Amino acid sequence: MILEVAILHIIQGKTAEFELAFANAQQIISSMEGYLGHELQKCIEHNHQYILLVKWDTLENHTIGFRNSAEYQEWKALLHHFYNPFPIVEHYQIV
């Protein structure tokens, strides 16, 4: 299992709109091969910051399968315009 971690900085004043868009986008990611689950959590200290945690069966399910898919283009259209700056995405595995 691989854990994808992304800290999302949302443009000030756009958090409610982002959350609505994410409600649709999560249906896209949850349909992908190798997807195991996800959480979106809002930061208490910074109300425009979120953390996205996605569990994948393999790294390639995310980096190749999802990112090279037509579904990713839909995900991108729904969400990427909310980020400033664009998030760094990292992957972790259990030790």
GROMACS elastic network, one bead per residue, 0.5 to 0.9 nm:
[ bonds ]
;  ai    aj funct       b0    kb
    1    36     6  0.84670   500
    1    55     6  0.66810   500
    1    56     6  0.57852   500
    1    58     6  0.60314   500
    1    59     6  0.82021   500
    1    92     6  0.87606   500
    1    93     6  0.65717   500
    1    94     6  0.76980   500
    2    54     6  0.82017   500
    2    55     6  0.57186   500
    2    56     6  0.51302   500
    2    57     6  0.61461   500
    2    58     6  0.58420   500
    2    59     6  0.60539   500
    2    91     6  0.64338   500
    2    92     6  0.57201   500
    2    93     6  0.51068   500
    2    94     6  0.78335   500
    3    53     6  0.66082   500
    3    54     6  0.56965   500
    3    56     6  0.63580   500
    3    57     6  0.88841   500
    3    59     6  0.85339   500
    3    90     6  0.82553   500
    3    91     6  0.54531   500
    3    93     6  0.62254   500
    3    94     6  0.85860   500
    4    52     6  0.77643   500
    4    53     6  0.56024   500
    4    55     6  0.62602   500
    4    56     6  0.74750   500
    4    59     6  0.85613   500
    4    62     6  0.82451   500
    4    89     6  0.68055   500
    4    90     6  0.57997   500
    4    92     6  0.64814   500
    5    51     6  0.71227   500
    5    52     6  0.58446   500
    5    54     6  0.67725   500
    5    88     6  0.83960   500
    5    89     6  0.57180   500
    5    90     6  0.53259   500
    5    91     6  0.61077   500
    5    92     6  0.76658   500
    6    50     6  0.83400   500
    6    51     6  0.57292   500
    6    52     6  0.51710   500
    6    53     6  0.67303   500
    6    54     6  0.87987   500
    6    87     6  0.61215   500
    6    88     6  0.60356   500
    6    90     6  0.66127   500
    6    91     6  0.89035   500
    7    49     6  0.71242   500
    7    50     6  0.58428   500
    7    52     6  0.63493   500
    7    53     6  0.88904   500
    7    87     6  0.59493   500
    7    88     6  0.70150   500
    7    89     6  0.75609   500
    8    48     6  0.82722   500
    8    49     6  0.56256   500
    8    50     6  0.50105   500
    8    51     6  0.58544   500
    8    52     6  0.72375   500
    8    82     6  0.89172   500
    8    83     6  0.65237   500
    8    84     6  0.80984   500
    8    85     6  0.82021   500
    8    86     6  0.75596   500
    8    87     6  0.55626   500
    8    88     6  0.84066   500
    9    12     6  0.87615   500
    9    48     6  0.60335   500
    9    50     6  0.65872   500
    9    51     6  0.87860   500
    9    82     6  0.80498   500
    9    83     6  0.55668   500
    9    84     6  0.56673   500
    9    85     6  0.64610   500
    9    86     6  0.76119   500
    9    87     6  0.71687   500
   10    13     6  0.83106   500
   10    14     6  0.66535   500
   10    15     6  0.63261   500
   10    18     6  0.76180   500
   10    47     6  0.89747   500
   10    48     6  0.51908   500
   10    49     6  0.60508   500
   10    50     6  0.78094   500
   10    81     6  0.89922   500
   10    82     6  0.53740   500
   10    84     6  0.59698   500
   10    85     6  0.81396   500
   11    14     6  0.56061   500
   11    15     6  0.72896   500
   11    48     6  0.69311   500
   11    81     6  0.88183   500
   11    82     6  0.57821   500
   11    83     6  0.61239   500
   11    84     6  0.58307   500
   11    85     6  0.86410   500
   12    15     6  0.70361   500
   12    47     6  0.88070   500
   12    48     6  0.62001   500
   13    16     6  0.76890   500
   13    17     6  0.85229   500
   13    48     6  0.80077   500
   14    17     6  0.53062   500
   14    18     6  0.60240   500
   14    19     6  0.86906   500
   14    48     6  0.80822   500
   14    82     6  0.70130   500
   15    19     6  0.61204   500
   15    20     6  0.86811   500
   15    47     6  0.80882   500
   15    48     6  0.61707   500
   15    49     6  0.86718   500
   15    82     6  0.82699   500
   16    19     6  0.51700   500
   16    20     6  0.64294   500
   16    21     6  0.87517   500
   17    20     6  0.52313   500
   17    21     6  0.62797   500
   17    22     6  0.86107   500
   17    82     6  0.86866   500
   18    21     6  0.50666   500
   18    22     6  0.60030   500
   18    23     6  0.86219   500
   18    78     6  0.85804   500
   18    79     6  0.69896   500
   18    82     6  0.65453   500
   19    23     6  0.62732   500
   19    24     6  0.89949   500
   20    23     6  0.51960   500
   20    24     6  0.69789   500
   20    25     6  0.89015   500
   21    24     6  0.53990   500
   21    25     6  0.62062   500
   21    26     6  0.87306   500
   21    78     6  0.59519   500
   21    79     6  0.66388   500
   22    26     6  0.58352   500
   22    27     6  0.86485   500
   22    40     6  0.89480   500
   22    75     6  0.87383   500
   22    78     6  0.75164   500
   22    79     6  0.69661   500
   23    26     6  0.56072   500
   23    27     6  0.72148   500
   24    27     6  0.56407   500
   24    28     6  0.72323   500
   24    75     6  0.87817   500
   24    78     6  0.80985   500
   25    28     6  0.51997   500
   25    29     6  0.66639   500
   25    30     6  0.87597   500
   25    74     6  0.78399   500
   25    75     6  0.55932   500
   25    76     6  0.88463   500
   25    78     6  0.66580   500
   25    79     6  0.76035   500
   26    29     6  0.52498   500
   26    30     6  0.60038   500
   26    31     6  0.86491   500
   26    38     6  0.84402   500
   26    75     6  0.84102   500
   27    30     6  0.52958   500
   27    31     6  0.64890   500
   28    31     6  0.55372   500
   28    32     6  0.71151   500
   28    71     6  0.64140   500
   28    72     6  0.79859   500
   28    74     6  0.78918   500
   28    75     6  0.68864   500
   29    32     6  0.54884   500
   29    33     6  0.89644   500
   29    35     6  0.72502   500
   29    38     6  0.89407   500
   29    66     6  0.78052   500
   29    71     6  0.77514   500
   29    72     6  0.79889   500
   29    75     6  0.77461   500
   30    33     6  0.84293   500
   30    35     6  0.60180   500
   30    36     6  0.77223   500
   30    37     6  0.70317   500
   30    38     6  0.80967   500
   31    34     6  0.89466   500
   31    35     6  0.72287   500
   32    35     6  0.56108   500
   32    61     6  0.80869   500
   32    62     6  0.87945   500
   32    65     6  0.78901   500
   32    66     6  0.66641   500
   32    71     6  0.83237   500
   33    36     6  0.88256   500
   33    56     6  0.86808   500
   33    57     6  0.85596   500
   33    61     6  0.65199   500
   33    62     6  0.88153   500
   33    65     6  0.73183   500
   33    66     6  0.79073   500
   34    55     6  0.85153   500
   34    56     6  0.53808   500
   34    58     6  0.67279   500
   34    60     6  0.87918   500
   34    61     6  0.53957   500
   34    62     6  0.78302   500
   34    65     6  0.85320   500
   35    38     6  0.83945   500
   35    54     6  0.77154   500
   35    55     6  0.63002   500
   35    57     6  0.64159   500
   35    58     6  0.88308   500
   35    61     6  0.74135   500
   35    62     6  0.81028   500
   36    54     6  0.75294   500
   36    55     6  0.51096   500
   36    56     6  0.53264   500
   36    57     6  0.65736   500
   37    53     6  0.83579   500
   37    54     6  0.58633   500
   37    55     6  0.52136   500
   37    56     6  0.74105   500
   38    52     6  0.72693   500
   38    53     6  0.53869   500
   38    55     6  0.60090   500
   39    51     6  0.80140   500
   39    52     6  0.58809   500
   39    53     6  0.51891   500
   39    54     6  0.65691   500
   39    55     6  0.89753   500
   40    50     6  0.67410   500
   40    51     6  0.58056   500
   40    53     6  0.64606   500
   40    54     6  0.86708   500
   41    49     6  0.86953   500
   41    50     6  0.54285   500
   41    51     6  0.53183   500
   41    52     6  0.65930   500
   41    53     6  0.84051   500
   42    46     6  0.82322   500
   42    47     6  0.68162   500
   42    48     6  0.77115   500
   42    49     6  0.61249   500
   42    51     6  0.65796   500
   43    46     6  0.54261   500
   43    47     6  0.57927   500
   43    48     6  0.74338   500
   43    49     6  0.54294   500
   43    50     6  0.54743   500
   43    51     6  0.74626   500
   44    47     6  0.61276   500
   44    49     6  0.84789   500
   45    49     6  0.85226   500
   46    49     6  0.55590   500
   46    50     6  0.84945   500
   47    50     6  0.79768   500
   55    58     6  0.88090   500
   56    59     6  0.67688   500
   56    60     6  0.86965   500
   56    61     6  0.64953   500
   56    62     6  0.67611   500
   57    60     6  0.85331   500
   57    61     6  0.67773   500
   57    62     6  0.87554   500
   58    61     6  0.53097   500
   58    62     6  0.72773   500
   59    62     6  0.55697   500
   59    63     6  0.61766   500
   59    64     6  0.81227   500
   59    91     6  0.76127   500
   60    64     6  0.50198   500
   60    65     6  0.62476   500
   60    66     6  0.83510   500
   61    64     6  0.59411   500
   61    66     6  0.61674   500
   61    67     6  0.85887   500
   62    65     6  0.56449   500
   62    67     6  0.63081   500
   62    68     6  0.89232   500
   63    66     6  0.63021   500
   63    67     6  0.54850   500
   63    68     6  0.76409   500
   64    67     6  0.54778   500
   64    68     6  0.55147   500
   64    69     6  0.80707   500
   65    68     6  0.57099   500
   65    69     6  0.62599   500
   66    69     6  0.52651   500
   66    70     6  0.83400   500
   66    71     6  0.72211   500
   66    72     6  0.59513   500
   67    70     6  0.84212   500
   67    71     6  0.82728   500
   67    72     6  0.55130   500
   67    73     6  0.81667   500
   68    71     6  0.84419   500
   68    72     6  0.68545   500
   68    73     6  0.84789   500
   69    72     6  0.52905   500
   69    73     6  0.70389   500
   70    73     6  0.52377   500
   70    74     6  0.68057   500
   70    75     6  0.89366   500
   71    74     6  0.51166   500
   71    75     6  0.63054   500
   71    76     6  0.86095   500
   72    76     6  0.59529   500
   72    77     6  0.84987   500
   73    76     6  0.50001   500
   73    77     6  0.61629   500
   73    78     6  0.86563   500
   74    77     6  0.51222   500
   74    78     6  0.62526   500
   74    79     6  0.87272   500
   75    78     6  0.52218   500
   75    79     6  0.61628   500
   75    80     6  0.78610   500
   76    79     6  0.53818   500
   76    80     6  0.51489   500
   76    81     6  0.80709   500
   77    80     6  0.63094   500
   77    81     6  0.74449   500
   78    81     6  0.75865   500
   78    82     6  0.86719   500
   79    82     6  0.58079   500
   79    83     6  0.75983   500
   80    83     6  0.57561   500
   80    86     6  0.77000   500
   81    84     6  0.82025   500
   81    86     6  0.89958   500
   82    86     6  0.88131   500
   83    86     6  0.52237   500
   83    87     6  0.70786   500
   84    87     6  0.78011   500
   85    88     6  0.89692   500
